[in-house]
Amino acid sequence: MINYTLKQLYSFEAVIRLKSFTKASKELHITQPAVYMQVKQLQENLGSELVNIQGKTITPTFIGQKFYQTSLEVIDKLEQSKADIEQTLDPEAGHLQIAVATTTNSFVSHILAKFKKQYPRMSFYLEVTNRESLLEKLDNSEADLIIMGEPPTDMPLVTQPFMENPLIAIAHPEHPLLNNQSNTIKDLTNETLITREQGSGTRITIERIIGMQLNSDIEINSNEAIIQAVQAGLGIGFVSKHTVKLELDNNVIKQLSIDKFPITRHWYVVHNSKSKLSPIAARFKKFIVDNS
């Protein structure tokens, strides 16, 4: 009979997911040697190597990868059971794990603040991250809910649009193209374009709508940095209008009139279809949709 403890399971799952004993120890709030010992004992109990360690690189073995999927399922059921018990004991409490795209940070905090006032006994952990990380969390069901722009179509997801997300072009207040009543995509040919990195939801949407790939001179992986670059006069940027409301109101940047812009898409609240929402997560999802 194969025996293993929950400590071993949680330690192994964290090491493989985070690809680091150190990061796993910080997340689990135990020492690094303790995490290493838990994984070592798990391997001994299973009678197989689960982890490849080459320098600072940590990867699962073939059997380790199979057991990792098992550990995700077991941990998900345990956490769901814990949440169900907490909700039964206190229907207005519970804990939320929320991951959001960096571009949503301008409004998600306000939504959470309103929800927290309505359910003061609930707690939450909010992670603001990039699209690649969000997709990984969706695939592994590492968050109760994820708020993002363009959801992927090749994953088993439950998606709910809740608010328009206009993408606009922005320029320095003295940029010459602002003198034109309207501009075309061709007018941007000789301009320095400042865009998000390859693979970002914003960039994917823009390239699909305008029917061409952006040959950007400058790629930046944060909207705040794009705004600052435009303010400095480095070029024309493309951002969600929600992220630049304050700057537009204060005329430190201007919205540039270009054909096909603004591009109107939506924000979505998303979760893996294989994951059952806890009562507090279901309430938060409904709250987002009803209050947007």
C-alpha positions in Angstrom: 0.0 0.0 0.0 1.3 3.5 -0.9 1.2 5.9 2.0 1.8 9.6 2.0 0.8 12.6 4.2 -0.9 15.8 3.4 2.2 17.7 4.3 4.2 15.7 1.7 1.5 16.3 -0.9 1.3 20.0 -0.3 5.1 20.3 -0.3 5.5 18.4 -3.5 2.7 20.3 -5.3 4.2 23.7 -4.3 7.8 22.7 -5.4 6.6 21.5 -8.8 4.3 24.5 -9.4 6.8 27.1 -8.2 9.8 25.2 -9.6 11.7 26.1 -6.4 12.2 24.6 -2.8 12.8 28.2 -1.6 9.6 29.6 -3.0 7.6 26.6 -1.8 9.0 27.1 1.7 7.9 30.7 1.7 4.4 29.9 0.5 4.0 27.1 3.0 5.6 29.0 5.8 8.0 26.2 6.7 11.8 26.0 6.3 13.4 24.9 3.0 15.0 21.8 4.6 11.6 20.8 5.9 10.1 21.1 2.4 13.0 19.1 0.9 12.5 16.4 3.6 8.8 16.1 2.9 9.4 15.6 -0.8 12.2 13.1 -0.1 9.9 11.1 2.3 7.2 11.2 -0.4 9.5 9.7 -2.9 10.5 7.0 -0.5 6.9 6.2 0.3 6.0 6.0 -3.4 9.2 4.1 -4.3 10.0 6.4 -7.2 11.9 9.6 -8.0 9.4 12.4 -8.6 11.8 15.4 -9.0 14.7 16.1 -11.3 17.2 18.6 -9.8 19.9 20.1 -12.0 21.5 23.1 -10.4 18.7 25.5 -9.8 16.4 23.9 -12.3 13.6 21.7 -10.8 11.3 19.6 -13.1 9.1 16.6 -12.4 10.0 13.1 -13.6 7.6 11.2 -15.8 6.0 9.6 -12.8 6.3 12.9 -10.9 4.3 14.7 -13.6 1.5 12.1 -13.3 1.5 12.3 -9.5 1.5 16.1 -9.8 -1.8 16.0 -11.6 -3.1 13.7 -8.9 -1.9 16.0 -6.2 -3.7 19.0 -7.9 -7.0 17.0 -7.8 -6.6 15.9 -4.2 -5.7 19.4 -3.0 -8.5 20.9 -4.9 -11.0 18.6 -3.3 -9.5 19.2 0.1 -9.6 23.0 -0.3 -13.1 22.8 -1.7 -14.3 20.7 1.3 -12.6 23.2 3.7 -14.4 26.1 2.0 -17.7 24.3 2.1 -17.4 23.7 5.8 -16.4 27.3 6.5 -19.3 28.5 4.4 -21.8 26.2 6.2 -20.6 27.5 9.6 -20.6 31.1 8.4 -22.3 31.7 5.0 -21.1 35.3 4.8 -17.4 34.4 5.4 -14.9 32.4 3.4 -11.7 33.1 1.6 -11.2 34.2 -2.0 -8.2 33.5 -4.2 -8.4 36.1 -7.0 -5.9 36.6 -9.9 -6.3 39.6 -12.2 -4.7 41.0 -15.3 -2.5 44.0 -14.6 -4.8 46.2 -16.7 -7.7 45.5 -14.3 -6.0 46.8 -11.2 -7.5 50.3 -11.7 -11.0 49.1 -10.9 -10.8 45.7 -9.3 -9.7 47.2 -5.9 -12.8 49.3 -5.9 -15.1 46.3 -6.6 -13.4 44.3 -3.8 -13.7 47.2 -1.4 -17.5 47.4 -2.0 -17.8 43.6 -1.7 -15.8 43.6 1.6 -18.2 46.1 3.1 -21.1 43.8 2.3 -19.3 40.7 3.6 -16.9 42.0 6.2 -16.0 38.6 7.6 -14.7 37.3 4.2 -11.0 37.4 3.4 -9.2 37.4 0.1 -5.8 37.2 -1.6 -5.4 39.3 -4.7 -2.6 38.6 -7.2 -2.0 41.1 -10.1 -0.1 39.4 -12.8 0.5 39.0 -16.6 -1.5 36.9 -19.1 0.9 34.0 -19.2 0.6 33.5 -15.4 -3.2 33.8 -15.6 -3.5 31.1 -18.2 -1.3 28.8 -16.0 -3.6 29.5 -13.0 -6.7 28.7 -15.1 -5.2 25.5 -16.3 -4.2 24.4 -12.8 -7.3 25.9 -11.1 -5.0 27.9 -8.8 -7.4 30.7 -8.2 -11.2 30.8 -7.4 -11.8 33.5 -10.0 -9.7 35.3 -12.6 -10.5 38.7 -14.1 -9.0 39.2 -17.5 -9.5 40.5 -21.0 -9.5 38.0 -23.9 -10.2 34.5 -22.4 -8.5 31.6 -24.3 -10.8 29.4 -26.4 -8.8 26.2 -26.1 -9.4 25.6 -22.4 -12.5 24.3 -20.5 -13.6 27.6 -19.0 -16.7 29.3 -17.6 -16.5 32.9 -18.8 -18.8 35.8 -18.0 -18.4 39.3 -19.6 -19.2 42.1 -17.2 -17.9 45.4 -18.5 -16.7 47.1 -21.7 -13.0 47.5 -22.1 -12.2 50.1 -24.8 -8.6 50.0 -26.1 -7.3 53.4 -27.3 -4.3 55.0 -28.8 -2.6 57.7 -26.7 -0.1 60.4 -27.5 1.8 63.2 -25.9 -0.3 66.4 -25.9 1.9 68.0 -28.4 2.1 65.1 -30.9 1.5 66.4 -34.5 -1.1 63.7 -35.3 -3.4 65.2 -32.8 -3.9 68.1 -35.2 -5.7 65.7 -37.6 -9.4 65.2 -37.2 -8.8 61.5 -37.9 -5.9 59.3 -38.7 -5.5 55.9 -40.4 -3.4 52.9 -39.5 -1.1 53.9 -42.4 -0.4 57.2 -40.7 1.3 55.2 -37.9 3.8 53.7 -40.3 6.6 56.2 -39.5 5.7 56.6 -35.9 7.4 55.0 -32.9 4.8 52.6 -31.4 4.8 51.5 -27.8 3.0 48.3 -27.1 2.7 45.5 -24.7 4.9 42.4 -25.1 4.2 39.6 -27.5 1.5 37.4 -26.2 -0.4 40.0 -24.1 -4.1 40.1 -24.4 -4.1 43.8 -25.4 -1.6 43.2 -28.2 -3.4 40.1 -29.5 -6.7 42.0 -29.7 -5.2 45.1 -31.5 -3.4 42.9 -34.1 -6.5 40.9 -34.8 -8.8 44.0 -35.3 -6.4 46.0 -37.5 -5.5 42.9 -39.5 -1.7 43.3 -39.2 1.1 42.5 -36.8 2.6 45.5 -34.9 6.3 46.0 -35.6 6.8 47.9 -32.4 10.0 49.8 -31.8 9.4 49.6 -28.0 7.8 46.7 -26.1 6.9 47.2 -22.4 5.3 44.7 -20.1 3.4 47.2 -17.9 0.7 49.7 -18.7 2.0 52.2 -16.2 5.4 52.2 -18.0 3.7 52.6 -21.4 1.8 55.6 -20.0 5.0 57.1 -18.7 6.8 56.5 -22.0 4.0 58.3 -23.9 4.2 61.2 -21.4 7.9 61.5 -22.0 7.2 61.8 -25.7 8.7 58.4 -26.8 5.9 57.5 -29.1 2.3 56.4 -29.5 0.9 53.9 -27.0 -2.0 51.5 -26.9 -3.8 50.9 -23.6 -7.1 50.2 -22.0 -9.0 53.4 -21.5 -9.7 52.4 -17.9 -6.0 52.6 -17.0 -5.5 56.2 -18.2 -8.7 58.0 -17.0 -6.7 60.2 -14.5 -4.1 61.1 -17.1 -6.7 62.0 -19.8 -8.7 64.1 -17.3 -5.5 66.0 -16.5 -4.4 66.4 -20.1 -1.0 64.9 -19.5 -1.7 62.6 -22.4 -4.3 62.7 -25.2 -6.5 60.1 -26.9 -5.5 59.9 -30.5 -8.2 59.5 -33.1 -7.4 56.6 -35.4 -9.6 54.4 -37.7 -10.9 51.3 -35.9 -10.2 52.8 -32.5 -11.3 52.6 -29.9 -11.4 48.8 -30.0 -14.2 47.7 -27.8 -13.9 44.4 -26.0 -15.0 43.2 -22.6 -13.6 42.3 -19.2 -14.4 38.7 -18.2 -14.6 36.9 -14.9 -13.4 33.4 -15.5 -12.8 30.1 -13.8 -12.0 26.5 -14.8 -15.1 24.6 -15.6 -13.8 21.6 -13.6 -13.7 23.7 -10.4 -16.8 24.2 -8.3 -17.1 27.7 -7.0 -17.4 28.1 -3.2 -20.4 30.1 -2.0 -18.4 33.2 -1.4 -16.8 33.0 -4.8 -20.2 32.5 -6.5 -21.4 35.6 -4.6 -18.4 37.7 -5.7 -18.9 36.6 -9.3 -22.6 37.7 -9.2 -21.6 40.9 -7.4 -19.1 41.8 -10.2 -21.7 41.2 -12.9 -24.5 43.1 -11.1 -22.4 46.1 -10.1 -20.5 46.8 -13.4 
